[in-house]
Amino acid sequence: DNCITICSMENFDPVGVHTGDSIVVAPTQTLSDYEYQMLRSASIKIIKALKIEGGCNIQFALDPESHKYYVIEVNPRVSRSSALASKATGYPIAKVAAKIAIGLRLDEIKNPVTGKTTAFFEPALDYVVTKIPRWPFDKFYTTDRKIGTQMKATGEVMAIERSFEASLLKAVRSLEIKAYGLRLNNVKAMKTEEILKGISVPNDMRLFYIAEALRRDIDIDYINEVTKIDKWFLNKLLNIVNMEREVEKSELSEGILKKAKRMGFSDREIATIKGIKEEDVRMLRKQHGIYPSYKMVDTCAAEFESVTQYIYSTYGEEDEVEIHDIPKVIVIGSGPIRIGQGIEFDYCSVKALWALREAGIKSIIINNNPETVSTDFDTGDRLYFEPITVEDVLNIYEKEKPLGVMVMFGGQTAINLTEGLVKNGVKILGTSYESIDISEDREKFSKLLKELNINQPKGDYALTVEDAKDIALKLSFPLLVRPSYVIGGQSMEKVNTLQELIDYVKHATEISPGKPILIDKYIDGREVEIDAVSDGECVLIPGIMEHIERAGVHSGDSFSIYPARNLSEREINTIIEYTERISKALNVKGLINIQFAVKEGTVYVLEVNPRASRTVPIMSKATGVPMVKLAVEVALGKKLKELGYKSGLWPQTPYTVVKAPVFSMEKLTDAEVSLGPEMKSTGEIMGIDLSYEGALYKALEGAGLKIPKKGKILLSIAERDFQEVPSLVEKLQSLGYEIYATYRTGKYLSLMGIHVNVISLDNAIKLLKDGYFDAVINTPTKGKKPDNTGFKLRRTAVEYRIPLFTSMDTIKAALNAVAKVNVNGLSILSINEYEEIQKDNVKNLVL
């Protein structure tokens, strides 16, 4: 009958905003002791009444004007909030709940953080934790940015500090939205009426709008009345604004610097306020002897000594972290989950930490995402829960004095720090900064491919709108345009007209200012990609993946097949040769990902990333090759031959693996759902089977694209795809589906002598809402604008959860899979059994 509360958390936003979309603070800051004890007692009563054994999350609404409260929700399980509570306190809720499930009592379970207390011990916090959500609005410009009861965030960051102000500012700079404090130029440029409108409705920018309103001396009582955000929080934001004013007006004396750093101001934010360089602030700070001190998260407010190494930074406090002169390596994590950079990179970070430990080297991880395994206190030997910025990483590097830093596992987050770290004397383990820069800079990379005599799409680079116009005249449309130093195809687009190109270039120069924009002739061919491990001499390619969709759909949004099914031996050999040439030219020491387009027997290189990619986890699982472990060993100086591997393509598996993208479009109103060069998926599914069709069928089912075995299917196809429609309709009809088509599609089919039911687009949308259709096949025409009928059709299908296919390639492959599986069935094996099949397959060939 034992019961304890682990963590009290308070939402910055009032009731009406989903807790996953709200800024959350722990422990609660605005409750009186009476209110806290009242809610704590209510929680324990509820848990005992429901006879819950294990973890439970309870959400309350509390009237700040009285002691009235309401129970909003009870989750008798580990939840998103439980994960946050675990990271905020260091108390491993899921681990303890699992032990309770097998019969242990709280007083029989040891607290792994202290090693001395039991799990029957309520955590005490001597710091403040702030969680801020990460929204995908940078990918969906047209979507409604209001937040409410439907969660829209794709990820979150967490920060630990000694005060709310410092914790909040640390969380803001962890978001990677080009905000290093509460000052944003685009908000600063807004009119006061726009600011007031911005604070009146919950949205992703409201924190910055409130800060700007306070700078303009808008009354706190007014902001409180409009937002219902507690005055305590608003006064804390005012403290930050007043500190900005003090920094702006004063000389950067030792006292001012100490005060600003203690409040959580980054060097970069101080530099921006003063109009000087970040390096100048850093140098001045060091001259005054102002360094961060590091504290331990120990669950007990330092009452007992902690045996784990879970660390955060602060200023003006005693340093609790001892440094030992032993071999160690820092791994930079990937920060908040967002479209284009998801949990796949955390898989790589975790595997890297384990590989370092196995190699006898102490592993240090820097990350700020409470949802990840890498930020579990026992995954690495030491965890720094910190923002991933040059300042924060340098502070840790100078304190720890490691052998070096690994940036290849942290996605674009880590790669983008490389230049700043190298300039400050940091040793990068693995591929050098110079090689990373060549591959990331579109102009330099294009020149390298020309030198290596490797095919690439015809193209050029532009720095201005005029450059872009000249290139378009030479190449003709359609064109593929993309900026430098981005991930997830951010701001990559296929453009069909000069006006589209002009609009694009204006926007892209904001994404990567001063960096060249690559403009390529669009290749309508098959897309394939590889992940390889290179030691600079030997290049191991575990496998080649082929996309079902033609080039032009982002690799993260494509259905991918391993082993590739439609490549000739000559094409495969060319891919291997190009991979080896590029890896050696860049002197890659670790992981490399290359994307190719194949058209009429010619192989073109589209993109090279000398780092971990989204496909490393799936290729590692599919082939059995421990890619991350090999990459770590190589970065530490070993050769692949020493590790038992040779150059070339690893033997392909006798089974098939299919990766399917997973989307969250129904939560993002007004977002275009059709696929293109910019990534939109938020996750992925792996299907594995002895047959290709079985693997694809499993992937489709797992991704929620369940094709009905019978029913009514609606077709609304773009004119450019008409020639593919007759064979598709014949396939559908042979499988027993009843076909409906919108006017243009129906008219074309009629001319081809194929009879289907014809309806208007408006009527189709009404019938979709009534659940009349079982699936929709729609390839966009002009698309992308919410007032277009085709856009509305796609949105309706998504919002009413009707399977929607926007690629002819995907639906054709899916129908073939369904037909074959209906006849042959599926192979049901564990992943371990598939691994054993592959081990037997390679036993006599490689090792």
C-alpha positions in Angstrom: 0.0 0.0 0.0 3.0 2.3 -0.3 2.6 5.3 -2.6 4.9 8.3 -3.3 4.8 11.3 -5.7 7.8 11.6 -7.9 7.4 15.1 -9.5 5.0 18.0 -9.5 4.9 19.9 -12.8 3.2 23.1 -13.8 2.1 24.3 -17.2 3.2 27.8 -18.1 0.1 27.9 -20.4 -3.4 27.7 -18.8 -6.0 24.9 -19.3 -6.9 24.6 -23.0 -3.4 24.0 -24.3 -2.4 20.4 -24.6 0.3 19.6 -22.0 2.5 18.3 -24.9 2.3 21.7 -26.5 2.8 23.7 -23.3 5.9 25.0 -21.6 6.2 22.9 -18.5 8.1 23.7 -15.3 9.2 21.4 -12.5 8.8 21.6 -9.6 5.6 23.7 -9.5 6.4 27.3 -9.0 3.2 29.2 -8.3 1.3 26.8 -5.9 1.2 27.6 -2.2 2.1 24.8 0.2 -1.5 24.2 0.9 -2.4 23.9 -2.8 0.5 21.5 -3.4 -0.4 19.3 -0.5 -4.1 19.3 -1.5 -3.3 18.0 -5.0 -0.7 15.6 -3.7 -3.2 14.1 -1.3 -5.8 13.9 -4.1 -3.4 12.1 -6.3 -2.6 9.4 -3.7 -6.3 8.9 -3.0 -7.0 8.4 -6.7 -4.2 5.9 -7.2 -5.3 3.9 -4.1 -8.9 4.0 -5.1 -8.0 2.7 -8.6 -5.7 0.1 -7.1 -2.9 1.1 -9.4 0.4 -0.7 -9.1 3.2 1.0 -11.0 3.4 4.5 -12.5 0.5 6.9 -12.9 0.2 10.4 -14.3 -2.6 12.7 -13.0 -3.4 16.1 -14.5 -5.4 18.7 -12.6 -7.0 22.1 -13.4 -6.7 24.5 -10.4 -8.6 27.7 -10.1 -6.0 30.3 -9.0 -8.7 32.4 -7.4 -9.9 29.7 -5.0 -8.9 26.2 -3.9 -11.2 24.5 -6.4 -9.6 21.9 -8.6 -10.7 19.4 -11.3 -9.2 16.1 -12.4 -8.6 16.4 -16.1 -7.0 13.1 -16.8 -5.6 9.9 -15.1 -3.1 7.8 -17.1 -2.5 4.5 -15.2 0.7 3.9 -17.2 4.0 5.5 -18.2 3.2 8.6 -20.3 5.0 11.5 -22.0 4.9 13.3 -18.7 6.4 10.3 -16.9 9.4 10.4 -19.3 9.8 14.1 -18.5 9.4 13.5 -14.7 12.1 10.8 -14.9 14.6 13.1 -16.6 13.6 16.1 -14.4 14.2 14.2 -11.2 16.6 11.4 -12.1 14.1 8.9 -10.7 13.7 6.0 -13.2 9.9 5.7 -13.2 9.6 3.0 -15.9 12.3 0.9 -14.4 10.7 1.0 -10.9 7.3 0.3 -12.4 8.6 -2.8 -14.2 10.1 -4.1 -10.9 6.8 -3.5 -9.1 5.0 -5.4 -11.9 7.1 -8.5 -11.1 6.2 -8.3 -7.4 8.8 -6.1 -5.7 7.7 -3.4 -3.2 9.0 0.2 -3.3 11.1 -0.3 -0.2 12.8 -3.4 -1.8 14.0 -1.6 -4.9 17.3 0.3 -4.8 17.5 3.9 -6.1 20.2 3.5 -8.8 21.1 7.2 -8.7 22.3 7.4 -5.1 23.0 3.6 -4.7 22.0 4.1 -1.0 18.4 5.1 -0.8 15.5 2.9 -1.9 12.9 3.7 -4.5 10.5 4.5 -1.6 12.0 8.0 -1.4 10.3 11.1 -2.8 12.8 13.0 -5.0 13.7 16.5 -3.9 14.8 19.1 -6.5 17.3 21.9 -5.7 17.0 23.3 -9.3 14.3 24.3 -11.8 13.5 22.2 -14.9 11.8 23.8 -18.0 10.5 21.8 -21.0 9.6 23.7 -24.2 8.0 21.9 -27.2 9.5 21.8 -30.7 6.9 22.5 -33.4 7.2 21.6 -37.1 5.9 25.0 -38.4 9.3 25.6 -40.2 8.3 22.8 -42.5 4.6 23.8 -42.9 4.5 27.5 -43.7 0.7 27.5 -44.4 -0.5 25.6 -41.4 -2.4 27.3 -38.5 0.2 28.0 -35.8 -2.4 28.2 -33.0 -2.0 25.6 -30.3 -4.8 24.1 -28.3 -6.2 20.7 -27.2 -4.8 18.8 -30.2 -1.0 18.3 -29.8 1.1 19.6 -32.7 4.7 19.4 -31.4 7.0 16.7 -32.8 9.5 16.9 -30.0 10.7 18.8 -27.0 13.8 20.1 -25.1 14.5 20.2 -21.4 16.8 22.5 -19.4 18.0 22.4 -15.8 19.2 25.5 -13.9 19.1 27.0 -10.5 16.4 29.6 -11.4 13.4 29.7 -13.6 14.9 32.5 -15.8 18.1 30.7 -16.4 16.3 27.4 -17.0 13.9 29.0 -19.5 16.7 30.7 -21.5 18.7 27.5 -21.6 15.7 25.7 -23.0 15.1 28.4 -25.6 18.6 28.1 -27.0 18.2 24.3 -27.0 15.3 24.5 -29.5 17.6 25.3 -32.5 15.2 27.9 -33.9 18.0 30.5 -34.2 16.9 32.0 -30.9 19.6 32.5 -28.2 17.4 34.5 -25.9 13.9 36.0 -25.9 14.8 38.6 -28.6 13.9 37.8 -32.2 14.4 40.3 -35.0 11.2 39.4 -36.9 9.2 39.9 -33.6 11.1 43.2 -32.9 10.1 44.5 -36.3 6.3 43.9 -35.7 3.8 46.6 -34.9 2.4 46.8 -31.3 -1.0 45.8 -32.6 0.5 42.6 -34.1 2.3 41.8 -30.9 -0.9 42.2 -28.9 -2.8 40.0 -31.4 0.1 37.4 -31.1 -0.3 37.2 -27.3 -4.1 36.9 -27.4 -4.1 33.4 -28.8 -1.9 30.5 -27.7 0.7 29.9 -30.5 4.3 28.7 -30.9 5.7 32.2 -30.8 3.7 33.6 -27.8 6.7 33.5 -25.4 8.6 35.9 -27.7 5.5 38.1 -28.2 5.1 38.4 -24.5 8.8 39.3 -24.0 8.4 42.0 -26.7 5.2 43.3 -25.2 7.1 43.7 -21.9 9.9 45.6 -23.7 7.2 48.0 -24.9 6.0 48.5 -21.4 2.7 46.7 -21.9 1.2 46.2 -18.4 1.6 42.8 -16.8 -2.0 42.9 -15.5 -3.2 43.3 -19.1 -1.0 40.4 -20.4 -2.3 38.2 -17.5 -5.9 39.1 -18.3 -5.5 38.3 -22.0 -3.3 35.1 -21.7 -4.3 33.8 -18.2 -0.6 33.0 -17.7 0.2 33.4 -14.0 1.7 36.8 -13.0 4.6 35.0 -11.3 5.8 33.7 -14.7 5.2 37.1 -16.4 7.3 38.8 -13.7 10.1 36.4 -14.3 10.0 37.2 -18.0 10.2 40.9 -17.0 13.3 40.1 -15.0 14.9 38.8 -18.2 13.8 41.9 -20.2 15.2 44.2 -17.5 18.5 42.3 -17.6 18.6 42.8 -21.4 18.2 46.6 -20.7 20.9 46.5 -18.1 23.3 44.8 -20.5 22.4 47.2 -23.3 23.0 50.3 -21.2 26.1 49.3 -19.2 29.7 48.5 -19.9 30.4 44.8 -19.9 32.0 44.8 -16.4 32.7 41.7 -14.4 29.7 42.4 -12.3 27.3 42.8 -15.2 28.7 39.7 -17.0 28.3 37.6 -13.8 24.7 38.8 -13.3 23.8 38.1 -16.9 25.4 34.6 -16.9 23.7 33.8 -13.6 20.4 34.6 -15.2 21.1 32.3 -18.1 22.1 34.7 -20.8 24.3 33.0 -23.5 27.5 34.7 -24.8 25.8 35.0 -28.2 22.8 36.8 -26.8 25.0 39.2 -24.8 27.0 39.8 -28.0 23.8 40.5 -30.0 22.6 43.0 -27.4 25.9 44.8 -27.4 26.5 44.6 -31.2 29.8 42.7 -30.8 31.1 39.2 -31.7 30.3 36.2 -29.5 34.0 35.4 -29.4 34.6 38.8 -27.8 32.1 38.1 -25.0 33.7 34.6 -24.4 37.2 36.1 -24.2 36.0 38.9 -21.8 34.2 36.4 -19.7 37.3 34.2 -19.4 39.5 37.2 -18.6 37.2 37.8 -15.6 37.4 34.2 -14.6 33.7 33.6 -15.2 33.3 29.9 -16.0 30.2 27.6 -15.5 30.2 25.3 -12.6 28.6 21.9 -12.9 26.1 20.3 -10.6 24.7 16.7 -10.2 21.1 15.5 -10.5 20.8 13.2 -7.6 17.1 12.9 -6.7 17.8 14.1 -3.2 18.9 17.7 -3.3 22.5 16.7 -2.4 21.4 15.0 0.8 23.2 11.8 -0.4 26.2 11.5 -2.7 25.2 10.5 -6.3 26.9 7.5 -7.9 25.7 8.4 -11.4 27.0 11.2 -13.6 24.0 13.2 -14.6 25.2 16.8 -14.8 24.0 20.3 -15.6 25.7 23.7 -15.7 25.1 26.9 -13.8 27.0 30.0 -12.8 28.1 31.3 -9.4 27.9 28.0 -7.6 30.3 25.4 -6.2 31.4 22.8 -8.9 30.5 19.3 -7.9 32.0 17.4 -10.8 35.4 15.8 -10.5 37.5 15.4 -13.6 39.7 12.3 -14.0 42.7 12.1 -16.3 41.5 9.0 -18.3 40.8 8.4 -22.0 37.3 9.8 -22.8 35.4 10.9 -25.9 32.4 13.4 -26.2 29.5 12.4 -28.4 27.3 15.3 -29.4 23.6 14.3 -29.5 20.9 15.4 -31.9 18.7 17.6 -29.8 14.9 17.8 -30.1 13.0 15.5 -32.4 11.8 17.3 -35.5 10.9 16.5 -39.1 14.1 15.4 -40.8 16.0 14.6 -37.6 14.2 12.1 -35.5 14.9 9.2 -33.1 17.1 7.5 -35.7 20.0 9.8 -34.7 19.5 9.0 -31.0 19.9 5.3 -32.0 23.3 6.2 -33.5 24.3 8.2 -30.4 23.4 5.4 -28.0 25.2 2.8 -30.1 28.3 5.1 -30.2 28.3 5.4 -26.4 28.1 1.6 -26.0 30.9 1.1 -28.6 33.1 3.6 -26.7 32.5 1.8 -23.4 33.3 -1.6 -25.1 36.6 0.0 -26.4 37.6 0.9 -22.8 37.0 4.6 -23.3 34.8 6.7 -21.1 31.8 8.0 -23.0 30.3 11.5 -22.5 27.1 12.5 -24.1 25.8 16.1 -24.5 22.1 16.3 -25.3 18.9 18.1 -24.2 16.0 15.8 -25.3 14.1 14.2 -22.4 12.4 11.7 -24.8 15.6 9.9 -25.7 17.6 6.9 -24.5 20.9 8.8 -24.8 19.7 11.1 -21.9 19.1 8.2 -19.6 21.6 8.7 -16.8 23.1 5.2 -17.3 23.4 5.0 -21.1 26.8 6.8 -21.2 29.5 7.1 -18.5 28.6 10.8 -18.1 25.6 12.8 -19.2 25.6 16.6 -19.7 22.0 17.8 -20.0 22.9 20.9 -21.9 22.1 23.0 -25.0 24.0 21.9 -28.1 25.6 25.2 -29.0 29.3 26.1 -29.6 29.5 27.9 -26.2 28.0 25.0 -24.2 30.1 22.3 -25.9 33.3 24.3 -25.6 32.7 24.8 -21.9 32.4 21.0 -21.4 35.3 20.3 -23.7 37.6 22.6 -21.9 36.6 21.1 -18.5 36.8 17.4 -19.6 39.8 17.6 -21.9 38.8 14.5 -23.9 40.6 12.7 -26.7 38.2 14.4 -29.1 34.5 15.0 -30.1 32.4 12.9 -32.3 29.9 14.9 -34.4 28.9 12.2 -37.0 26.0 10.8 -34.9 24.1 13.9 -34.0 22.6 14.7 -37.4 22.7 18.3 -38.7 22.7 19.7 -35.2 26.2 18.4 -34.5 27.5 18.9 -38.0 26.5 22.6 -37.9 28.7 23.1 -34.8 31.9 21.7 -36.4 33.2 24.9 -37.8 32.9 26.8 -34.5 34.4 23.9 -32.6 37.4 23.5 -34.9 38.1 27.3 -34.8 38.4 27.0 -31.0 40.9 24.1 -31.1 38.5 21.2 -30.7 39.7 17.9 -32.2 37.0 16.2 -34.3 37.2 12.4 -34.3 36.3 10.9 -37.7 35.8 12.8 -40.9 37.5 16.2 -40.8 35.8 19.5 -40.8 37.3 20.3 -44.2 35.7 17.2 -45.8 32.4 17.9 -44.0 32.4 21.4 -45.4 33.0 20.2 -49.0 30.0 17.9 -48.8 27.7 20.4 -47.1 28.6 23.4 -49.3 26.8 22.8 -52.6 29.3 24.7 -54.7 32.4 22.9 -53.4 30.7 19.5 -53.6 29.7 20.1 -57.2 33.3 20.9 -58.1 34.5 17.7 -56.3 32.2 15.6 -58.4 33.5 17.2 -61.6 37.1 16.5 -60.5 36.2 12.8 -59.8 34.4 12.5 -63.2 31.2 11.5 -61.4 27.8 12.2 -63.0 25.6 14.7 -61.3 22.4 16.4 -62.5 23.1 19.4 -64.7 23.1 22.4 -62.4 24.7 25.5 -61.0 24.7 27.5 -57.8 23.1 30.9 -57.1 23.6 33.5 -54.5 21.0 36.0 -55.9 17.7 36.0 -57.7 19.5 37.2 -60.9 21.9 34.2 -60.7 18.9 31.9 -60.4 17.1 33.4 -63.4 20.2 32.9 -65.6 20.6 29.3 -64.5 16.9 28.5 -65.2 17.2 29.9 -68.7 20.2 27.5 -69.3 18.6 24.4 -67.8 14.8 24.8 -68.4 12.1 23.6 -66.0 11.3 21.6 -63.9 14.2 22.3 -61.5 15.2 21.1 -58.1 16.4 23.8 -55.7 18.0 23.5 -52.3 20.1 25.5 -49.8 23.3 24.4 -48.1 23.7 23.0 -44.6 20.2 21.8 -44.0 18.6 18.4 -43.1 15.4 16.8 -44.0 15.4 18.5 -47.4 14.5 21.7 -45.5 13.4 24.3 -48.0 14.1 21.9 -50.9 11.6 22.3 -53.7 10.8 21.2 -57.2 9.9 24.4 -59.1 8.1 24.5 -62.5 7.9 28.2 -63.3 10.2 31.3 -63.1 7.9 33.0 -60.5 8.1 29.9 -58.3 11.9 30.0 -58.6 12.1 33.7 -57.7 9.8 33.2 -54.6 11.9 30.3 -53.6 15.3 32.0 -53.8 14.1 34.9 -51.7 13.0 32.5 -49.0 16.1 30.2 -49.2 18.5 33.0 -48.6 16.9 33.4 -45.2 17.4 29.7 -44.3 21.1 29.7 -45.2 22.3 33.3 -45.6 25.5 33.8 -47.5 25.5 30.1 -48.6 25.0 29.0 -52.2 21.7 27.7 -53.5 22.0 24.6 -55.7 19.8 24.6 -58.8 19.6 21.2 -60.5 17.8 19.9 -63.6 15.1 17.6 -62.1 15.8 13.9 -63.0 12.6 11.8 -63.3 14.4 8.5 -62.5 14.6 5.9 -59.8 16.3 7.0 -56.5 18.6 4.7 -54.5 20.8 5.3 -51.5 23.6 3.7 -49.6 25.1 4.0 -46.1 28.7 3.0 -45.9 31.5 2.8 -43.4 35.0 4.1 -44.5 38.4 4.1 -42.9 39.8 6.3 -45.7 41.1 3.4 -47.6 38.5 0.5 -47.3 34.8 1.3 -47.9 32.2 -1.2 -46.6 28.7 -0.9 -48.1 26.2 -2.9 -46.1 23.5 -2.6 -48.7 21.8 -0.6 -51.4 18.3 0.7 -50.7 15.9 1.5 -53.6 13.0 4.0 -53.3 9.6 3.0 -54.6 8.8 6.6 -55.5 10.7 8.3 -58.3 13.4 10.9 -57.6 11.8 14.1 -56.4 10.1 12.6 -53.3 12.4 13.1 -50.2 14.2 10.0 -49.2 12.7 10.3 -45.7 9.2 10.2 -47.2 9.8 7.4 -49.6 9.1 3.7 -49.2 12.5 2.2 -49.4 13.4 -1.4 -50.3 16.4 -3.4 -49.3 17.9 -5.2 -51.2 17.3 -3.0 -54.3 15.2 -4.9 -56.8 15.5 -3.0 -60.1 19.2 -2.3 -60.6 21.3 -3.9 -63.2 24.7 -5.4 -62.3 26.4 -2.5 -64.2 24.4 0.1 -62.2 25.3 -1.6 -58.9 29.0 -1.6 -59.9 28.8 2.1 -60.7 27.2 2.8 -57.4 29.9 0.9 -55.5 32.6 2.6 -57.6 31.2 6.1 -57.0 30.9 5.4 -53.3 34.5 4.3 -53.0 35.8 7.3 -55.1 33.8 9.9 -53.0 34.7 8.3 -49.6 38.4 8.2 -50.5 38.4 11.7 -51.9 36.8 13.1 -48.7 39.0 10.8 -46.6 35.8 9.7 -44.7 36.6 8.0 -41.4 33.3 6.8 -40.2 29.8 6.9 -41.7 28.8 8.3 -45.1 25.4 8.4 -46.8 25.0 8.9 -50.6 21.8 9.3 -52.6 21.7 8.5 -56.3 19.3 8.9 -59.2 19.3 6.2 -61.9 17.8 7.0 -65.3 18.2 5.0 -68.5 21.3 3.2 -67.2 23.1 6.4 -66.0 23.8 6.8 -62.3 23.8 10.4 -60.9 25.0 11.5 -57.5 22.4 13.7 -55.8 23.7 14.2 -52.3 26.5 13.1 -49.9 26.3 13.3 -46.1 29.5 12.3 -44.3 27.7 11.4 -41.1 25.0 9.1 -39.7 21.8 9.2 -41.7 18.1 8.3 -41.0 18.7 4.9 -42.6 21.6 3.7 -40.4 19.3 2.0 -37.9 17.2 0.2 -40.5 20.3 -0.9 -42.5 22.0 -2.1 -39.4 19.0 -4.2 -38.4 18.4 -5.4 -42.0 22.0 -6.6 -42.7 23.4 -7.4 -39.3 26.4 -5.1 -39.9 27.1 -3.1 -36.7 27.6 0.2 -38.6 27.8 2.6 -35.6 30.3 0.3 -33.7 32.5 0.1 -36.8 32.3 3.8 -37.4 33.4 4.5 -33.8 36.3 2.0 -34.1 37.4 3.6 -37.4 37.2 7.1 -35.9 39.5 5.9 -33.1 42.1 4.8 -35.6 41.3 1.2 -36.5 41.1 -0.2 -40.0 38.1 -2.2 -41.3 40.4 -5.1 -42.2 41.5 -5.3 -38.6 37.9 -5.6 -37.6 37.2 -8.4 -40.1 35.6 -6.5 -42.9 36.7 -5.8 -46.5 35.9 -3.2 -49.1 32.8 -3.5 -51.3 29.2 -4.5 -51.1 28.1 -6.8 -48.2 26.3 -10.0 -49.3 22.6 -9.2 -49.7 20.0 -10.8 -47.4 17.7 -13.6 -48.6 14.8 -11.7 -47.2 13.4 -8.2 -47.9 13.2 -5.1 -45.6 10.9 -2.2 -46.4 10.9 1.2 -44.7 7.6 3.0 -44.7 7.2 6.7 -43.7 4.7 7.7 -41.0 3.0 11.1 -41.1 1.1 13.2 -38.6 -0.8 15.4 -41.1 -4.2 15.2 -39.4 -2.8 17.2 -36.5 -1.5 20.0 -38.7 -4.5 21.8 -40.1 -3.9 23.4 -43.6 -0.7 21.6 -44.2 -0.1 20.2 -47.7 0.0 16.4 -47.5 1.3 15.6 -51.0 5.0 14.5 -51.1 7.9 16.4 -52.6 11.6 17.1 -52.0 11.0 18.6 -48.5 10.5 15.9 -45.8 7.2 15.8 -44.0 7.1 12.4 -42.2 7.5 12.2 -38.4 8.5 8.6 -38.1 9.0 5.3 -39.9 8.0 1.6 -39.9 10.1 -1.4 -40.8 8.5 -4.4 -42.5 10.5 -7.6 -42.9 9.5 -10.8 -44.7 11.0 -13.6 -46.8 9.2 -12.0 -49.8 9.3 -8.5 -51.1 5.5 -8.3 -51.2 5.2 -9.5 -47.6 7.6 -7.0 -46.3 5.8 -4.1 -48.2 2.4 -5.3 -47.0 3.7 -5.3 -43.3 5.2 -1.9 -43.8 2.0 -0.5 -45.2 -0.1 -2.0 -42.4 2.3 -0.6 -39.8 2.3 2.8 -41.3 -1.6 3.0 -41.2 -2.0 2.7 -45.0 -4.2 -0.3 -44.8 -5.6 -1.1 -48.2 -9.1 -2.5 -47.9 -9.7 -5.9 -49.5 -12.8 -4.6 -51.1 -14.7 -1.3 -51.4 -14.9 2.0 -53.2 -11.8 3.8 -54.3 -11.8 7.5 -55.5 -9.4 8.6 -58.2 -8.4 12.2 -58.9 -5.3 12.2 -61.0 -3.1 15.0 -62.4 -3.0 15.2 -66.2 0.8 14.4 -66.2 0.0 11.0 -64.8 -2.9 10.1 -67.1 -1.0 7.6 -69.1 -0.5 5.4 -66.0 -4.2 5.5 -65.0 -5.7 2.8 -67.4 -3.4 0.0 -66.1 -4.0 1.2 -62.5 -7.8 1.0 -63.0 -7.6 -2.4 -64.7 -5.6 -3.6 -61.7 -8.1 -2.2 -59.2 -11.1 -3.6 -61.1 -9.4 -7.1 -61.3 -9.1 -7.0 -57.5 -12.8 -6.3 -57.2 -12.8 -2.5 -56.2 -15.6 -0.2 -57.3 -13.9 2.9 -59.0 -15.1 6.5 -58.8 -13.2 9.3 -60.6 -13.4 13.1 -60.6 -14.5 14.8 -63.9 -11.1 15.1 -65.7 -9.9 11.7 -64.7 -13.2 10.1 -65.6 -13.3 11.9 -69.0 -9.8 10.6 -69.8 -10.8 7.0 -68.8 -13.9 7.2 -70.9 -11.8 8.2 -74.0 -9.7 5.1 -73.2 -12.9 3.0 -73.2 -12.8 2.3 -69.5 -16.1 2.9 -67.6 -16.0 4.3 -64.0 -18.4 6.3 -61.8 -17.8 10.0 -62.4 -18.4 12.7 -59.7 -17.4 16.3 -59.1 -14.6 17.2 -56.7 -16.9 19.0 -54.4 -19.3 16.0 -54.2 -16.3 13.7 -53.6 -15.3 15.8 -50.6 -18.8 15.5 -49.2 -18.9 11.7 -49.7 -15.4 11.4 -48.1 -16.8 13.1 -45.0 -19.7 10.6 -44.9 -17.2 7.7 -45.0 -18.4 6.6 -48.5 -14.9 5.9 -49.9 -12.4 3.3 -48.5 -9.3 4.8 -50.1 -8.2 7.9 -52.2 -5.6 8.1 -55.0 -4.9 11.7 -55.7 -1.8 13.1 -57.5 -1.7 16.9 -57.1 -1.9 19.3 -60.0 -1.1 22.9 -58.9 -1.6 21.9 -55.2 -0.2 23.4 -52.0 -2.7 26.2 -51.6 -5.5 25.7 -49.1 -8.2 27.2 -51.4 -7.5 24.6 -54.1 -10.1 21.9 -54.4 -7.5 19.2 -54.7 -5.8 20.4 -51.6 -9.2 20.2 -49.7 -9.7 16.7 -51.1 -6.4 15.5 -49.6 -6.9 17.3 -46.3 -10.4 15.7 -46.0 -9.0 12.2 -46.6 -6.3 12.7 -44.0 -8.6 14.3 -41.4 -11.1 11.5 -41.7 -8.4 8.9 -41.6 -9.1 7.5 -45.1 -6.0 5.9 -46.7 -4.5 8.4 -49.1 -2.0 7.8 -51.9 -0.4 10.8 -53.6 2.2 8.8 -55.6 1.3 6.5 -58.5 4.5 4.5 -57.7 3.3 3.8 -54.2 -0.2 2.7 -55.0 0.9 0.4 -57.8 3.5 -1.3 -55.5 0.9 -1.6 -52.7 -1.7 -3.2 -54.9 0.8 -5.8 -56.2 1.8 -6.6 -52.6 -1.9 -7.0 -51.5 -2.6 -9.3 -54.5 0.5 -11.5 -53.8 0.0 -11.7 -50.0 -3.7 -12.7 -50.5 -2.3 -15.7 -52.3 1.0 -16.5 -50.6 0.5 -15.2 -47.1 3.2 -13.8 -44.8 6.3 -15.2 -43.1 6.1 -14.8 -39.4 9.6 -14.9 -37.8 11.3 -12.9 -35.0 14.0 -10.4 -35.9 16.5 -12.8 -34.3 15.5 -15.6 -36.7 16.1 -13.3 -39.6 19.5 -12.3 -38.2 20.4 -16.0 -38.0 19.4 -16.5 -41.6 21.7 -13.7 -42.7 24.6 -15.0 -40.5 24.4 -18.3 -42.2 24.3 -16.5 -45.5 27.6 -14.6 -45.0 29.4 -17.1 -42.9 31.5 -18.6 -45.7 31.5 -15.5 -47.9 33.2 -12.8 -45.8 34.3 -13.6 -42.3 
